[in-house]
Amino acid sequence: MPKVLISDKLSPAAIQIFKDRGIEVDVNTSLSPDELKAVIGQYDGLAIRSNTKVTAEILAAATNLKVVGRAGIGVDNVDVPAATARGIVVMNTPFGNSITTAEHAIAMMFSLAREIPQANASTHAGKWEKSKFMGVELTGKVLGIVGCGNIGAIVADRAQGLRMRVIAYDPFLSTERAKELNVEKVELDELFPRADFITLHTPLTEATRNIIDAKAIAKMKKGVRIINCARGGLIVEEDLKAAIEAGQVAGAALDVFKVEPAKENLLFSNDKVVCTPHLGASTSEAQENVALQVAEQMADYLLTGAVTNALNIPSVSAEDAPKLRPYMTLANQLGSFAGQLTETGIRDVKIEYIGHVATLNTKPLTAIVLEGLLKPMNETVNMVNAPVVAKDRNIKVSTVKTDSVGDYHTLIRVTVTTDQRERSVAGTLFGGDKPRLVEIKGISIEAELGPYMLYVTNQDKPGFIGALGSLLGQNGVNIATFHLGRAAPGGDAILLTQVDQPMDASLLEKVRALPQVVQAKALAF
């Protein structure tokens, strides 16, 4: 009989799920790290929320552990690479808090518009300052949503019920999905000057970090109100404070902060700022939902081997795993390559399996391609939920199998159609297990992907390679590999080079400024 330890508070109904499925369960929510380390070797499963820290040291002592289940989205408290190295599945419940977080954003917007927290404090203090708290209506106002994924879409729906006009910026929002949500899809530079309220619902990535800074605020409508129930690092707090004091921003409502727990913050003393202690997921319904989900997922895995919402392993049978392992790496690289180059809403994804790979179980490979493709826009996506995320965004996914052999014994080609263009990338295996890119946008190229890559599309003109090499050298960037391809002499060309360190933004701008460059992107794998 499998045995599970619950080390953070979960609903009694979740505990009963384990028992009803025949799984022995212990509940101990007061274990210190040393105490957890001492007992974890007895258990097959560990169910947690955010309080338990599942470190590499804890995992090293978990000699029988098979699965860690996180009731919630974030797994910052779990050393996922260490768990993967030990063959331990890490699961979460990425969609259980969506409605609750969206509702909290709406509540924060109301509080901000009508100064409810300030008026409440004043009235409790025995004052009657009716004329002091002059709010604004939400009806007829323009709500700008930055990030229109699962939570953002729910916020849009609720805001429309309040008769707000909703515009949305999301580089991965397709035109069809925007129509379905009845929102106007706009670019960020258009959203800023039009929106009366701006609410953030995007993951924290290198592309979104500090998305609201002094430069962005300067583009906004004077008197804008900003709500953030997503991630603290999306806003430069110093810039927001200065903008509120200057009157450019009328107020802000923040549930998340750059440093948490936020017991001190430069915004706390400002009466134009509404603050809550990361309450986005804090409702009894949400806590119940994620607890029940994680219990079901863990029980399924321990009893049947079924995998749902796993962050670190593919859904593959033991028989297929050895055959598919090198293809999984290739599929992830192809998807990630296409995803990092995609800057607008995705409409269609076509995945072709040609030659030997067409004879294998390609379903997990498709999921892995989608995971790599969608990861830049959704930090919680994994190979299990990637098809669901694609469906929710109205991304049409098609696969084609052709077992006849062409130029390569085995080949995977991924073609992505966006609102603006179509782009394809193809790869094969050298020596049976070494992934290689062999085609980008129909141009032949042979390249091995490394941790840091520079991708350039350029005009095939003399002197370009020397100019690029000199620029990188002058900035202390060492080139590891260098791969070239072109459609025709003097025509479109591509360059893919591996470098020894990440490319910073300023150097990337210098690359883009070279005369022959059409596009330049820094990629990471």
C-alpha positions in Angstrom: 0.0 0.0 0.0 1.5 3.4 -0.9 2.0 5.8 1.9 1.6 9.6 1.7 2.7 12.4 4.0 0.7 15.7 4.1 3.1 18.3 5.6 1.0 21.4 5.0 -2.7 22.0 5.8 -5.0 20.4 3.3 -8.8 20.0 3.2 -10.1 16.9 5.1 -11.8 16.0 1.9 -8.4 15.6 0.2 -7.2 13.4 3.0 -10.3 11.3 2.5 -9.6 10.9 -1.2 -6.3 9.2 -0.3 -8.0 6.9 2.2 -10.9 6.0 -0.2 -8.3 5.0 -2.8 -6.6 2.7 -0.4 -3.6 4.9 0.3 -2.2 5.2 3.8 -1.9 8.8 4.8 -0.2 10.7 7.7 -0.8 14.4 8.4 1.9 16.3 10.2 2.0 20.1 9.5 4.5 21.1 12.2 7.6 19.3 11.0 10.9 21.2 11.0 13.2 20.7 8.1 15.3 18.3 10.1 12.3 16.4 11.3 11.0 16.1 7.7 14.4 14.9 6.6 14.3 12.2 9.3 10.9 10.7 8.3 10.6 11.4 4.5 12.2 8.1 3.6 9.1 6.2 4.8 6.8 7.8 2.2 5.9 7.3 -1.5 4.2 10.7 -1.8 4.5 14.1 -0.3 1.6 16.6 -0.5 2.4 20.2 0.2 1.4 23.8 -0.2 3.9 26.6 0.1 5.2 26.3 3.6 7.2 23.0 3.2 10.5 23.5 1.5 11.4 20.4 -0.5 15.2 21.0 -0.8 17.8 18.9 -2.4 18.9 17.8 1.1 15.3 16.6 1.9 15.1 14.8 -1.5 18.4 13.1 -0.9 16.8 11.5 2.2 13.6 10.6 0.4 14.7 7.1 -0.6 11.2 5.8 -1.4 9.6 9.0 -2.6 7.9 8.8 -6.0 5.8 12.0 -6.2 5.6 15.5 -4.7 2.2 17.1 -5.2 1.9 20.9 -4.8 -1.6 22.1 -4.1 -1.3 25.4 -6.1 0.6 26.8 -9.0 4.1 27.9 -7.8 6.8 25.3 -7.1 9.4 27.8 -5.9 9.6 25.8 -2.7 10.5 22.5 -4.5 13.9 21.8 -6.0 12.5 20.5 -9.3 15.9 19.7 -10.9 17.0 17.7 -7.8 13.6 15.8 -7.8 14.1 15.1 -11.5 17.6 13.7 -11.0 16.2 11.3 -8.4 13.2 10.2 -10.6 10.7 12.0 -8.4 7.6 13.4 -10.2 6.7 17.0 -9.3 3.0 17.8 -9.8 1.0 21.0 -9.4 -2.5 22.3 -10.0 -2.0 25.2 -12.4 -5.7 26.1 -13.0 -7.3 25.6 -9.6 -6.8 29.3 -8.5 -7.8 31.0 -11.7 -11.3 32.2 -10.7 -10.2 33.3 -7.3 -7.3 35.3 -8.5 -9.4 37.0 -11.2 -12.1 37.9 -8.6 -9.4 39.4 -6.4 -8.2 41.6 -9.2 -11.8 42.8 -9.7 -12.2 43.4 -6.0 -8.9 45.4 -5.9 -10.1 47.4 -8.9 -13.3 48.3 -7.0 -11.3 49.2 -3.9 -9.0 51.4 -5.8 -11.8 53.2 -7.7 -13.8 53.9 -4.6 -11.0 54.2 -2.0 -12.8 51.7 0.1 -9.8 50.7 2.4 -9.1 54.3 3.2 -12.7 55.2 3.8 -13.1 52.1 6.0 -10.1 53.1 8.2 -11.3 56.7 8.4 -14.8 55.6 9.5 -13.5 53.2 12.0 -11.5 56.0 13.5 -14.7 58.0 14.2 -14.4 60.4 11.3 -17.1 61.2 8.8 -15.1 62.3 5.8 -17.7 61.9 3.1 -16.3 64.6 0.8 -12.7 63.3 1.1 -13.3 60.0 -0.7 -14.5 61.0 -4.1 -14.2 57.9 -6.3 -14.7 57.1 -10.0 -17.1 54.7 -11.7 -16.0 51.6 -13.6 -18.9 51.8 -16.1 -17.7 53.0 -19.4 -14.0 53.0 -18.4 -11.4 51.3 -20.5 -9.7 48.4 -18.9 -6.3 47.4 -20.3 -5.4 43.8 -19.6 -1.7 42.9 -19.9 -1.7 39.1 -20.3 -4.9 37.6 -21.6 -4.4 33.9 -20.7 -6.6 31.9 -18.3 -6.9 34.5 -15.5 -6.9 37.5 -17.8 -9.7 36.0 -19.8 -11.8 35.6 -16.7 -11.1 39.2 -15.7 -12.2 40.4 -19.1 -15.5 38.5 -18.8 -16.2 40.0 -15.4 -15.2 43.5 -16.5 -17.6 43.3 -19.5 -20.4 42.5 -17.0 -19.5 45.8 -15.3 -19.9 47.6 -18.7 -16.3 48.3 -19.0 -14.6 48.4 -22.5 -11.8 45.9 -22.5 -8.6 46.0 -24.5 -5.9 43.4 -24.2 -2.2 43.0 -24.9 -0.9 39.5 -25.2 1.7 38.6 -27.9 0.3 35.1 -27.9 -3.4 36.1 -28.1 -4.8 35.1 -31.5 -7.3 37.2 -33.4 -9.9 34.5 -33.2 -9.4 34.1 -29.4 -9.7 37.9 -29.0 -13.0 37.8 -30.9 -14.3 35.0 -28.8 -13.5 36.9 -25.6 -15.0 40.1 -27.1 -11.9 42.0 -26.3 -10.0 44.4 -28.6 -6.5 43.1 -29.2 -3.9 45.9 -29.1 -0.2 46.4 -28.9 1.3 47.5 -25.5 2.1 51.0 -26.7 -1.5 51.4 -27.7 -2.9 50.0 -24.5 -1.0 52.4 -22.2 -2.4 55.7 -23.4 -6.0 54.4 -23.8 -6.6 52.5 -20.6 -8.2 54.1 -17.5 -7.3 51.0 -15.5 -4.5 48.6 -16.2 -4.4 45.1 -14.7 -1.5 42.7 -15.0 -2.0 38.9 -15.6 1.2 37.8 -17.1 3.9 35.4 -15.8 7.2 36.9 -14.7 9.8 36.2 -17.5 12.8 38.1 -18.8 10.5 39.6 -21.4 7.9 40.9 -18.8 10.2 41.8 -15.8 9.8 45.5 -15.1 7.2 45.8 -17.8 5.8 48.8 -15.9 8.6 51.2 -15.4 9.0 55.0 -15.7 9.2 54.8 -19.5 6.0 52.8 -19.7 4.2 55.0 -17.1 5.1 58.1 -19.1 3.0 56.7 -22.0 0.0 56.1 -19.9 -3.1 58.3 -19.6 -2.8 60.8 -16.7 -4.8 59.5 -13.8 -4.4 55.9 -14.7 -5.0 53.2 -12.0 -2.8 50.1 -11.9 -3.7 46.7 -10.5 -1.2 43.8 -10.0 -2.3 40.4 -8.7 0.2 38.5 -10.8 3.9 38.9 -9.9 5.8 41.5 -8.0 8.7 41.9 -10.4 6.4 43.2 -13.2 6.5 46.7 -11.7 9.4 48.9 -10.8 8.1 49.9 -7.4 10.3 53.1 -7.2 9.0 54.3 -10.5 5.4 53.6 -9.5 5.9 55.6 -6.2 7.3 58.5 -8.1 4.5 58.5 -10.6 1.8 58.5 -7.9 3.5 61.4 -6.1 3.7 63.3 -9.4 0.0 62.7 -10.1 0.6 60.7 -13.3 -0.8 57.6 -11.7 -4.0 58.1 -9.6 -3.4 55.0 -7.5 -2.4 51.4 -7.5 -3.8 48.2 -6.0 -1.1 45.5 -5.3 -1.4 42.0 -4.1 2.2 41.1 -4.9 5.6 42.7 -4.3 9.1 42.5 -5.5 10.2 41.0 -2.1 7.9 38.9 -0.1 6.9 38.6 2.7 6.6 42.3 2.2 6.6 43.5 5.8 8.2 46.7 4.7 7.8 48.4 1.3 8.3 51.9 0.0 4.7 52.0 -1.2 3.1 51.1 2.2 3.1 54.7 3.4 1.1 56.0 0.4 -2.6 56.4 0.9 -3.1 56.1 -2.9 -2.0 52.5 -2.8 -4.2 49.5 -1.7 -2.2 46.5 -0.5 -3.0 43.0 0.3 -0.6 40.2 1.4 -0.7 37.9 -1.7 -4.3 36.9 -1.3 -5.0 36.1 -4.9 -5.6 32.4 -4.2 -7.0 32.8 -0.7 -10.6 31.7 -0.8 -12.0 28.6 0.8 -13.2 27.4 -2.6 -9.8 27.7 -4.3 -8.0 26.1 -1.4 -10.5 23.2 -1.5 -10.2 22.8 -5.3 -6.4 22.6 -5.4 -6.3 20.2 -2.4 -8.8 17.8 -4.0 -7.0 18.1 -7.4 -3.6 17.3 -6.0 -4.9 14.3 -4.0 -6.6 12.8 -7.1 -3.5 13.4 -9.2 -1.1 11.8 -6.7 -3.4 8.9 -6.0 -3.7 8.2 -9.8 0.0 8.2 -10.2 0.8 6.0 -7.2 -1.9 3.5 -8.1 -1.9 3.4 -11.9 1.1 5.4 -13.1 -1.1 8.0 -14.8 0.5 11.4 -14.9 -1.4 14.7 -14.7 0.1 18.2 -14.5 3.6 16.9 -14.0 6.3 19.5 -14.3 9.3 17.3 -14.9 8.4 14.1 -16.7 6.6 13.2 -19.9 3.5 11.0 -20.1 5.2 8.0 -21.7 5.0 4.3 -21.0 8.0 2.4 -19.8 8.2 0.5 -23.2 8.3 3.7 -25.3 10.6 5.8 -23.1 14.0 4.5 -24.4 12.9 4.9 -28.0 11.5 8.3 -27.5 14.1 9.9 -25.2 16.3 11.5 -27.9 13.2 12.6 -29.9 11.9 14.3 -26.8 15.0 16.4 -26.6 14.7 17.2 -30.3 11.0 18.0 -30.0 11.5 20.3 -27.1 14.3 22.2 -28.9 12.2 22.6 -32.0 9.2 23.9 -30.0 11.4 26.2 -27.9 13.2 27.6 -30.9 9.9 28.4 -32.7 8.4 29.8 -29.4 11.2 32.1 -28.7 11.0 33.6 -32.2 7.3 34.1 -32.1 6.1 37.6 -31.1 2.5 37.6 -32.2 -0.6 35.5 -31.7 -0.3 31.9 -32.8 -3.1 30.6 -35.1 -1.9 27.2 -36.3 0.8 24.7 -35.4 1.6 21.9 -37.8 4.0 19.1 -36.8 5.3 16.7 -39.4 6.8 13.4 -38.5 8.8 12.0 -41.4 10.6 8.7 -41.7 11.4 6.5 -38.8 9.9 8.9 -36.1 6.5 8.4 -37.8 6.5 4.8 -36.8 6.7 5.7 -33.0 4.3 7.0 -30.5 4.3 10.7 -31.4 1.6 11.9 -29.1 4.0 12.8 -26.3 6.3 14.4 -28.8 3.5 16.7 -29.9 2.9 17.7 -26.3 6.6 18.4 -25.9 6.7 20.5 -29.0 3.7 22.5 -27.7 5.3 22.9 -24.3 8.5 24.4 -25.8 6.4 26.6 -28.1 4.1 28.0 -25.3 6.6 28.2 -22.5 7.7 31.8 -23.3 4.1 33.0 -22.7 3.1 30.7 -19.9 5.5 29.7 -17.2 3.1 27.0 -15.8 2.8 25.1 -19.1 4.2 21.6 -19.2 3.8 18.7 -21.6 0.7 17.5 -19.9 -1.3 20.7 -20.0 0.2 22.2 -23.1 -2.5 20.8 -25.4 -5.2 22.2 -23.1 -3.5 25.6 -23.1 -3.3 25.6 -26.9 -6.9 24.7 -27.2 -8.0 27.4 -24.7 -6.1 29.9 -26.9 -7.8 28.6 -30.1 -4.5 27.4 -31.5 -5.2 24.8 -34.1 -2.8 21.9 -33.8 -2.4 19.3 -36.6 0.0 16.5 -37.1 1.1 14.7 -40.2 2.9 11.3 -40.4 4.9 10.2 -43.4 6.9 7.0 -42.9 8.6 7.3 -46.3 12.2 8.4 -46.0 13.3 11.7 -47.7 16.7 13.5 -47.3 16.9 12.3 -43.8 16.1 8.9 -42.2 14.1 10.6 -39.6 12.8 14.2 -39.4 10.5 16.4 -37.4 9.3 19.7 -38.8 7.3 22.3 -36.8 5.5 25.0 -38.8 4.0 27.9 -36.8 1.4 30.3 -38.4 0.9 33.6 -36.6 -1.2 36.6 -37.3 1.7 38.0 -39.4 3.8 35.2 -40.9 4.5 31.5 -41.2 7.8 30.1 -39.9 9.1 26.5 -39.9 12.0 24.7 -38.3 13.1 21.1 -38.7 15.5 18.8 -37.0 16.8 15.2 -37.1 19.0 12.9 -35.0 22.6 12.3 -35.9 24.0 9.0 -34.8 20.6 8.0 -33.6 20.5 10.2 -30.5 22.1 13.6 -31.2 19.5 16.4 -32.0 20.4 18.7 -34.9 18.5 21.6 -36.6 18.7 21.0 -40.3 16.2 23.6 -41.7 14.9 27.1 -40.7 12.3 28.8 -42.8 13.0 26.4 -45.7 16.7 27.3 -45.6 19.1 24.3 -45.1 21.4 24.7 -42.1 23.1 22.2 -39.8 23.3 23.3 -36.1 23.5 21.9 -32.6 21.8 24.0 -30.0 23.6 25.1 -26.9 22.5 27.0 -23.7 23.0 30.4 -25.3 22.4 31.1 -29.0 22.2 34.1 -31.2 19.8 33.9 -34.2 20.1 36.4 -37.0 18.3 36.8 -40.3 20.2 39.0 -42.7 20.8 40.0 -46.3 23.6 37.9 -47.8 26.1 40.6 -48.4 29.9 40.6 -48.2 31.4 41.8 -44.9 28.5 40.8 -42.7 30.1 37.9 -40.9 33.3 39.8 -40.2 31.3 42.8 -38.8 29.3 40.5 -36.5 32.3 38.6 -35.4 34.2 41.8 -34.6 31.2 43.3 -32.7 30.9 40.2 -30.5 34.7 40.1 -29.9 34.8 43.7 -29.0 32.1 43.1 -26.4 33.9 40.1 -24.9 31.5 37.5 -26.3 33.2 34.2 -27.3 31.7 32.2 -30.2 31.5 28.5 -29.6 29.9 27.4 -32.9 28.9 29.2 -36.1 26.2 28.0 -38.6 25.1 29.7 -41.8 22.4 29.1 -44.4 21.0 31.1 -47.3 18.1 30.8 -49.8 20.2 32.0 -52.7 23.4 34.0 -53.3 22.7 37.7 -52.3 19.3 36.8 -50.9 17.8 35.9 -47.5 20.3 34.3 -45.1 20.3 33.0 -41.6 23.0 32.7 -39.0 22.8 30.7 -35.8 25.8 30.9 -33.4 26.4 29.5 -29.9 28.0 31.9 -27.5 29.5 31.3 -24.1 27.3 33.7 -22.1 23.9 35.3 -22.4 23.5 38.2 -24.8 22.5 41.4 -22.9 20.0 43.8 -24.4 22.4 46.5 -25.2 24.6 44.2 -27.3 21.6 42.8 -29.0 20.6 46.3 -30.1 24.1 46.8 -31.6 23.7 43.5 -33.6 20.3 44.7 -34.9 21.9 48.0 -35.9 24.3 46.2 -38.3 23.3 47.2 -41.9 22.4 43.8 -43.2 20.5 42.6 -40.2 16.7 42.0 -40.6 16.1 40.3 -37.2 18.3 39.3 -34.2 17.1 37.3 -31.2 18.9 35.9 -28.2 17.8 32.3 -27.5 18.3 30.1 -24.5 18.0 26.3 -24.3 
